[in-house]
Amino acid sequence: MERKNYDIFIDAINEVFFGCDFKYQDKYRRLNPTILSTNDILKKNPEPITLFDMYLESLPDSFKETARSEMYRKDTGWIPRGLNEQRIRFYSIEDRTYLVPLLSTPTVGIDSSGLTDSRTIVICFFDNYNAAIEYFCNHLKIPKSSSQIEYKWNKLNQYNRSIVLENFIHIISMSCRGILAIHTNFIEKMRMMNTNIFTNMIDGCFTGYRNDPRQNLSFRNNLRSEFFSLCNNIPIHCDPDFLPLKSGRVVRLLVRVLSRINNRPQPCTPLHAEVTSEESNPIQVADLIAGVVSQKILQGEDPPNLFHRLFFDARKLHRKYSSKGVFVKSYYWTRKLYGG
């Protein structure tokens, strides 16, 4: 049976992302894993030179002719359909748009990365974390720890860290709906962390600041609501070693704080996945993301590139802590969605 053009489109996204064998001019060739761009599908390439060009040339002429009208068509187009059927993810970087297969279900990953006297905590709202794992392994060739168990930022050499840094925008765009990052020296300064402090640390990202018109109360309420929708009744993987609080407690506090409307917690369902970091792909991806954000902060980026500053509500940090040099800074990133 002849494949429909939509099926060719979905197959092409997968074949390009995972790498494949294809036939061009009566010879089988091997395409290494890469990421398909809509520009690649639409461009005309009269003289195929690279293997990628040859792969694109091997696609049926009817597919390429139809792509211009069908790829973006509202509701029934290939991209909206692929999103609605939960088969692909779509993201933009500058003037190029990229397509990757959807390889996992929504999950939250929480981890941190330490600097000399502070640490960065990241809460990653994933919708495709396994795409990042595949990207680390087969695209970037990033190694796991020496025991080949898990990806760890502090186990990577400088070269592999630079590779992750260079490709960071692809990593977060293909895997995350959003990220909340908190940079603080609280634990290092005070040698403690309790329920009240952690609650205020999360709440302070979303309350009180009205001087910046881009971050008024309405904006912060909407951002809080968006993050709540991405973690309520969704499995949350939290590195059990990064905070003095138990990971299950961190999960419950996070969801309850994000549920608040007018400072009142709403009905919510925190789901804690009790896993170790070596058992959890979401924690491993969060670990590398935390490492990159910490590295950017160490290099003096404030906010770190790609992130926006969230002005922390100073009232949530007691004077007895701030007088001892304790600080909390917060940042966020969200993926611009196409159709969902």
C-alpha positions in Angstrom: 0.0 0.0 0.0 1.3 3.4 -0.9 2.2 5.6 2.0 0.3 8.9 2.5 2.2 12.1 2.5 1.4 12.7 6.2 2.9 9.3 7.1 6.0 10.1 5.1 6.3 13.3 7.1 6.1 11.5 10.4 8.5 8.8 9.3 11.0 11.5 8.0 11.0 13.2 11.4 11.8 9.8 13.1 14.3 8.7 10.5 16.3 11.9 10.6 16.3 12.1 14.4 17.3 8.4 15.0 19.4 8.0 11.8 18.6 5.6 9.1 19.6 3.7 6.0 18.1 5.0 2.8 18.4 4.4 -0.9 19.6 7.1 -3.3 20.6 6.5 -6.9 20.4 2.7 -6.5 22.8 2.7 -3.5 22.0 2.3 0.2 23.5 5.0 2.4 23.6 5.7 6.1 22.3 9.0 7.5 23.6 9.9 11.0 21.1 11.3 13.6 20.2 15.0 13.2 17.2 17.2 13.6 14.8 17.9 10.7 13.8 21.5 10.1 10.8 22.6 8.2 13.2 24.7 6.1 14.9 21.5 5.0 11.6 20.1 3.7 10.6 23.2 1.8 14.0 24.2 0.3 15.0 23.3 -3.2 18.4 21.6 -3.5 19.3 21.1 -7.2 22.7 19.5 -6.4 22.6 17.1 -3.4 26.1 17.0 -1.9 25.7 15.8 1.7 24.1 12.6 2.9 21.3 14.7 4.4 20.7 16.4 1.0 20.6 12.9 -0.6 18.1 11.7 2.0 15.8 14.7 1.3 16.2 14.1 -2.4 15.1 10.5 -1.9 11.7 11.5 -0.5 8.8 11.2 -3.0 8.3 14.2 -5.3 4.6 14.3 -4.4 5.5 14.7 -0.8 7.7 17.7 -1.4 5.2 19.3 -3.7 2.4 18.9 -1.2 4.4 20.0 1.9 4.2 23.7 1.2 0.4 23.8 1.4 -0.2 21.0 3.9 2.5 21.3 6.6 1.2 24.4 8.3 -2.5 24.2 7.4 -4.6 25.2 10.4 -6.1 22.2 12.3 -5.8 19.7 9.6 -2.1 20.3 8.5 0.7 17.9 9.1 2.2 19.8 12.1 -1.1 20.4 14.0 -2.2 16.8 13.3 1.2 15.4 14.5 0.9 17.5 17.7 -2.7 16.5 18.3 -1.9 12.9 17.8 1.0 13.2 20.3 3.6 12.1 17.8 5.9 15.1 17.4 7.1 18.3 19.0 7.8 21.5 17.2 10.0 24.4 18.3 11.6 27.5 16.8 15.2 28.9 17.1 15.7 32.3 15.4 14.3 31.9 11.9 14.3 28.1 11.8 11.7 25.7 13.0 12.5 22.1 14.1 10.6 18.9 14.4 11.4 16.0 16.7 9.5 12.8 17.6 7.6 12.7 20.9 9.3 10.0 23.0 7.9 10.4 26.5 4.9 11.6 28.5 4.8 14.8 30.7 7.0 14.5 33.8 8.8 17.0 36.1 12.5 16.7 36.9 14.1 18.5 39.9 17.8 18.7 40.6 20.5 21.2 41.5 24.1 22.0 40.6 26.5 23.6 43.1 29.0 26.4 42.7 31.6 27.2 45.3 29.3 29.0 47.7 25.9 28.6 46.2 23.7 26.3 44.1 21.2 26.5 41.3 18.0 24.5 41.7 16.0 23.7 38.5 12.4 22.5 38.2 12.0 21.2 34.6 8.5 20.7 33.3 9.2 18.1 30.7 7.0 16.9 27.9 9.7 15.0 25.9 12.7 14.3 28.2 13.6 11.1 26.3 14.3 13.1 23.2 17.0 14.9 25.2 18.4 11.6 26.4 18.5 10.4 22.7 20.1 13.7 21.7 22.8 13.4 24.4 23.6 9.8 23.5 23.4 9.5 19.7 23.7 13.1 18.4 26.2 14.8 20.8 27.9 11.6 21.9 27.9 12.8 25.5 29.2 10.0 27.8 27.5 8.8 31.0 29.5 8.6 34.2 32.5 6.2 34.3 30.2 3.4 35.5 27.9 4.0 32.5 25.0 4.4 34.8 23.8 8.0 34.4 24.4 11.5 32.9 26.0 13.7 35.5 27.3 17.3 34.9 30.0 17.0 37.5 31.3 13.9 35.8 31.7 15.5 32.4 35.1 16.9 31.2 35.4 20.4 30.0 35.0 19.4 26.3 31.7 17.6 26.8 30.4 20.4 29.0 31.1 22.8 26.2 29.2 20.6 23.8 26.2 20.6 26.1 26.5 24.4 26.5 26.6 24.9 22.7 23.5 22.9 22.1 21.6 24.0 25.2 18.8 25.7 23.3 18.0 22.5 21.4 18.1 20.4 24.6 15.6 22.5 26.5 13.4 23.3 23.4 12.9 19.6 22.4 12.3 18.4 26.0 10.7 21.1 28.2 7.6 23.1 28.3 9.1 25.4 30.9 11.9 25.7 33.6 11.9 27.5 36.9 15.5 28.1 38.2 16.4 29.4 41.7 20.0 30.4 42.4 20.7 30.8 46.2 23.4 30.5 48.8 20.9 29.7 51.6 22.0 26.1 52.2 25.7 26.9 52.0 25.3 29.9 54.4 22.8 28.6 56.9 23.6 24.9 56.7 19.8 24.2 56.8 16.6 24.0 54.9 13.1 23.5 56.3 9.5 23.4 55.0 8.8 27.1 55.7 11.9 28.3 54.0 11.4 26.1 50.9 7.8 27.2 50.6 8.8 30.9 50.8 11.5 30.3 48.3 9.0 29.0 45.7 6.3 31.5 46.6 8.7 34.4 46.4 9.1 33.8 42.7 5.5 34.6 42.1 4.4 37.3 44.6 4.8 40.9 45.4 6.7 42.6 42.6 4.8 45.3 40.7 7.4 47.8 39.6 8.2 46.1 36.3 5.2 46.3 34.0 6.3 43.0 32.3 6.1 41.2 35.6 3.0 42.6 37.3 0.8 40.5 39.5 -1.3 39.3 36.6 1.8 38.0 34.7 3.1 36.2 37.8 -0.3 34.6 38.6 -0.5 33.4 35.0 3.1 32.0 35.1 2.3 30.3 38.5 -0.9 28.8 37.0 0.9 27.6 33.9 3.6 25.8 36.0 0.9 24.4 38.2 -0.9 22.9 35.3 2.4 21.3 34.2 3.0 19.5 37.5 -0.4 18.7 39.1 -1.2 15.0 38.9 2.0 14.5 36.9 4.9 12.3 38.1 7.6 14.4 39.7 11.2 13.0 39.9 13.3 14.8 42.5 16.9 14.0 43.2 16.8 12.7 46.8 20.3 14.0 47.6 20.2 17.7 46.6 18.3 19.2 49.5 18.1 18.5 53.3 14.4 18.0 52.8 13.2 14.6 51.7 12.3 14.5 48.0 8.7 13.5 48.7 8.3 16.6 50.9 9.8 18.8 48.2 7.3 17.5 45.6 4.2 18.1 47.9 5.4 21.6 48.8 6.1 22.6 45.2 2.7 21.5 43.9 0.8 23.1 46.8 2.6 26.4 46.5 2.0 26.5 42.8 -1.7 25.7 43.3 -2.2 28.9 45.3 -4.8 31.5 44.2 -5.0 34.6 46.3 -2.5 32.9 48.7 -4.9 30.0 49.3 -3.8 26.5 48.2 -6.2 24.8 45.8 -7.1 21.1 45.4 -4.1 19.4 43.9 -2.5 16.0 43.5 1.3 15.9 44.0 2.7 12.7 42.5 6.2 11.8 43.8 8.1 9.2 41.8 10.4 7.5 44.2 13.4 6.8 42.0 17.2 7.3 42.3 18.9 9.5 39.8 20.4 6.5 37.9 16.9 5.2 37.5 15.4 8.4 36.3 15.9 10.0 32.9 14.1 13.2 34.0 16.5 13.7 36.9 19.5 13.1 34.6 18.3 15.7 32.0 17.6 18.1 34.9 21.1 17.5 36.2 22.7 18.6 33.0 20.3 21.6 32.7 21.2 22.7 36.2 24.8 22.3 35.4 24.5 24.6 32.3 22.5 27.3 34.2 25.1 27.2 37.1 27.9 27.5 34.5 26.3 30.5 32.9 25.8 32.2 36.3 29.5 31.5 37.2 30.4 33.2 33.9 28.5 36.3 35.1 25.3 36.0 33.1 22.4 37.5 35.0 19.9 36.3 33.8 21.5 33.3 32.2 21.2 33.3 28.4 17.8 32.1 27.2 16.2 32.7 30.7 14.3 35.7 32.0 14.8 37.2 35.4 12.0 36.8 38.0 12.4 39.5 40.6 12.3 37.6 43.9 9.9 38.9 46.5 12.3 40.1 49.3 9.6 39.9 51.9 9.8 36.1 51.6 13.3 36.1 52.9 13.5 37.0 56.6 15.8 39.9 57.5 17.8 37.7 59.9 18.9 35.7 56.8 19.4 38.6 54.4 21.5 40.4 57.0 23.9 37.4 56.9 24.4 37.7 53.2 21.8 35.2 52.1 20.3 35.8 48.6 17.7 34.2 46.4 17.5 34.9 42.7 14.9 33.3 40.3 14.6 32.8 36.6 12.2 31.2 34.1 12.1 29.9 30.6 9.1 28.7 28.6 8.9 27.2 25.2 6.8 29.0 22.6 4.3 26.5 21.6 2.8 25.8 18.2 -0.7 24.5 18.6 -0.1 22.8 21.9 
